[in-house]
């Protein structure tokens, strides 16, 4: 029999899902009132950790991050880019195994919070940026790019919009670099999960990207891709 410590979530995590749903509803209201950047910035001002990424008494998120990073195909990455870094939890985990980590987020409020929380970690920094406007000229290239739970919050989720987002991400990925793509996935039973399949297929079919592995976990999908 498995011990409770190995369960992927606890009863407490029910409130995590409820809070996440409320956050999504609040974000939707804010986006009706403000531009995309202002809406996210306002969201992080209202709730400094909107999706409870750093709330320690929830089991699901910390275990998810640990599992996702364990799926990386190799060790010894030099530079990592964490797109949609939020409060910086994933960036700080990456900093334990990557020489330099840059986290970018559209919300300056999130960037400020992440920077304060990471002030003692010398190899991680945060910048405000819309990932649809990422520039390899200012950021450079990365041998690891992490894109976790971000794409389905784009304003344009048409095939053309997804392809445009994909091309922006690829501009930052060095040859032979790894792209770690993660999204909520519940067996295509909800609209967000159906969008996840479209997102992962879009990246999988990109010219110059090779699917290394794909993993289904409760309740997310991970694609590990490599640039040729």
N, C-alpha and C positions, 0 to 999 in steps of 0.2 A: 504494500500500500504506500502511495506517495504521501509524504508529509506535507502539511499546509504550507510550509515555507517554499515549496516548489510549485505551488499553484501560481498561474500567471496573473491572477487578480484575487482580491479579497472582497468581503462584503462592503468595506469602506469605498471600494472603487465604484460602486453604484452611484455614489454622490459625485464622483469624478465625471462620469458620463453625463449626469444631469447638468452639472456645471458647464461642461463643454458644449452641450446643446444650447444652454442659455447664452453662452458666449457667442456662438454662431448666430443666434437670433438677434443679439444686440449688435453684432457687426453688420448684419443685413440692414438694420434700421439706420445705423450710422452711415452706411454707404449710400443710402437714399438721400441723405442730407449733405454729405461732404464728398470731396474727391477721395479717391482710393487711399492716397497717402495720409490725408487728414483723418480719414475714418479709422485707419489702423493706429495712428498716433493717439487719437482720442480714446480708442479702446484700451491701450496700454496705460493711459492716464487714469481711466476709471478702474481698471483691474490690472495691477502691475504684472500679474502672471495669469493671463486670461485662460489658458488651457492647462493650468496647474502643472506645468513642466517641472517645476522645482519643488513641489509640495511633497515632502518626504513621507508622509503617512499614507500616501497612495502607493500601491505595489506595482500597478500596471505600467505606468510610464517609465520608472527607473529600469524595470526588467526589460521593457521594450527597447530602450536605448542600448542597454548592455548587449542584448541579443543581436540587434541590428549591426552594431559595430563588430561583433564577433564574426559576422559573415563576410568581412572584408577579405579578399583573396590573398593578401600579402601584408607584411609588416614593413616598417621603415619608410613610410611616406615622408616626403620632405615638406610640401606645402599643401594645406587643405583649405577649401572654401566651404563654409557652412552657409547655405543660402536660406534666408528666412530664419535667422538664428534666434529670434525672440529674446528670451531672457538669458540665453547663452549656455544652457545646460549641456547640449550636445557639443558645442564648441569646447567647453571645459573638459569633457571626456576625451575629445579628440586630442587635446593638448597633451594628454598623458602618453600618446603614442605617435605624435606627429611633430616635426621640428617647428613648424610655424602654422598657426591657424588664424584665418580671418573670417569673422562672422559678419554677414551683411543682413540688414533688415530695413524694410521700407519705413518703419516707425522710429523716429528719433528717440521717443520715450523708451522704447525697448532697448535701443542701442545704449542709451545712458545707464539704464538699470543693469544691463549685462556687463558694461565696463566697470561699474562699481563692484559688482559681485565677483569680478575676475581680476581685481586690481593686484592681487598677489601672484598672479600667474604670468610670467614674463613672455611666454611664447604665444599668447592669444591677444587679438585686438578686434575691435568692432567698428564698423562703419555704416553710416546710413546710405542706403542705395536701393533703388527699385531694380529688381533682378531682370526686368525687361529692358533695362538700359545699362546692364553690366558692360564694363569696358576692360578688355585685356590690356589696353594701353596703360590704364591707371592701376589695375590690380595685378597684372602679370598673368602667367599661366599656372595651373595647379595640377599636381599629379593625383589629387583626390578632391572630388566635388561631392558634397552631400546635399541632397534635395529631399527633405523629409517633411511631408504634410504641408506642402506649400502650393503646388500647382493648382489644386482645385479651388483655391481662393482667388484666382485670376478673374478679371472682369470678362475677358473674352475666352470662352471655352469651346469655340468652334474648332474644326479641324485646322483651319488656317491660324487661329490664335495659338493653339497648342504647338503647331510647327514653328511659329515665330518664337515662342518661349523656348522651345528646344534649341533652336539655333543660337539664341543668346547664351544659353548655358554652355553649349559646345565651344563657343568662342573662348571660354575660360579654361577649358580642359586640354591639358598637354597631350601630345602623342603618347600612347601607351598608358594614359591616365585612367583612373577608375572613377566611374560615376555611380554613386549609391543613391538609388531612387526608392523612396518609401512613401506609402499612402495607406490610409484607412481602407480596409477591405473586409466585407462581411458577405462573401459568397454571392456578390451581385444582387443581394436582396433589397438594397436601398439605393437611392439615386447616386449618393456619393461613391458607393462601391462600383457602380456601373461606370461612373466617370473615371475611377481609378484604373479600370481595365483599359479604357481608351487612352489614358495618359501613358501607361506603361507600354502599350502597343505602339503609340506614337514614337516614343524614344527607342523602342526595340527595332523599329523599321528605319531608323535614321541611317543615312549613308555614312559609313565610317565608324559606326558603333557596333560592337559585337556583344551579344548577351552571354555573360559568363555563367550566371546562375540566377535562378528565381526561387523565392521561398514564400510560402504562405504560412502565416502565424495568426493566432487569435489576437487582434482582429486587424491585421495589416498585411500588405503585400510588399515584398522587397525584390527589386531587380538590381543585380550587379552587372554593370556594363563596362566595357573597355574601349577606349578610342584606338583605332588602328593607326 
